[in-house]
């Protein structure tokens, strides 16, 4: 991985660690799992409502 990209990843990891200081991450996979769980929790109320079939009105 290019050095600039490695540094960017390290900065991002540090920002996530600072934002969620109440939680100690054991590594990258633990951090990613936490973020995906959080994303799923936040977006779950946004799931689309299933469409119901409308009855046709005869004219």
N, C-alpha and C positions, 0 to 999 in steps of 0.2 A: 504494500500500500504506500502511496506517495507520502512523504513527510508532512506536507501541508494537510492532507486528508486525515492523517493520524492525529495531528494537533487539533483539528476541528472536532474530531470525535471525542478527544479528551476534554475539550472545552464544553461540549454538549453534555458529556457524562457529569462533569463538575457542576453544571447548571442544574441538571436533574437532581443530583445529590443535594445541592443547596436548597432546592425547592421542596424536597421531601426529606428534610433533615431528621424528621421523626422516625424514619425507616433506614436501617442499615442494609445496603445491598451487598450481597456476597460476590457479585460479579456481573458481567454483562447480561447473561441470560436471566438472572434474577431481576435486574433492572428492567429489561425488555418485557418480561412476564408481568411485572407490576404495572408498567405503562399500558400494556394491552388490556389488562383487567380493568384498569381505570377508564380507558377509552370505551370498552364495552359497557361498563356501568353508566357512563355519561351518555352514550348514544342509544342505549336500549329504549328510552322513552320515545325515540324518534322512529321506531319501527313502523312501517306503513300499516294502515288499517286495511284488512282484507275487504275487497269490494263485494257487495252483495248483489245478487241478480235482481234486476227490476222486472216486474211483470209488465208485459205489453198491454196497453189499453186498446181494445178493439174499437175502431171507429166506423 
